[in-house]
């Protein structure tokens, strides 16, 4: 149980275009999802907290107009990188909390999406 | 504000030897502590957590960790390392007062287990 998927697993796009990344909780309801960014051999940097049915909360320094987050249902959150530039190239990871029962305190992580902007 | 420190960028150990990955934390209240492992180009896999109770926590794949409140540490241990344990390990802390459950991650420790 507690599986989180991401799609696509990798994507290459041209500078100036937009890319959408999906994060799905497959076997549980996720009221809250998190989006992280990770540079090679570095830690995870929390970008935003996504709550179903409400606006995402962005961490300081993260451009909300560039990284659009939509959490339209209890099993799906999307991250859209708008007008992507090479510096947006990174590994994007989502995670989700299971609110369907007792809080396990854990976050369940997706496998990540490798974005390369050329 | 909460923070996590992993003082070692890399830990090298021979297969069969004990493995320890260090973690210290700082939170304003009671800590919720976690260990995750990441293999190349993959997401994070949960290993174990400390929420309350027994200070020695046993987790997946033979790993365990000991919560030490006086030293504010939560070191990860495995009695006998395997080559397949080679990966990037992250310690994380969650402040009990954070209702959204945001995690603060350490910088990560690369574990290299040699045959």
Interface residues (C-beta under 8 A of the other chain):
Chain A: X4 X6 X32 X34 X41 X42 X43 X44 X46 X49 X51 X57 X91 X93 X95 X97 X103 X105 X106 X107 X108 X109 X110 X111 X112 X114
Chain B: X32 X34 X36 X41 X42 X43 X44 X45 X46 X49 X51 X88 X90 X94 X100 X101 X102 X103 X105 X106 X107 X108 X110
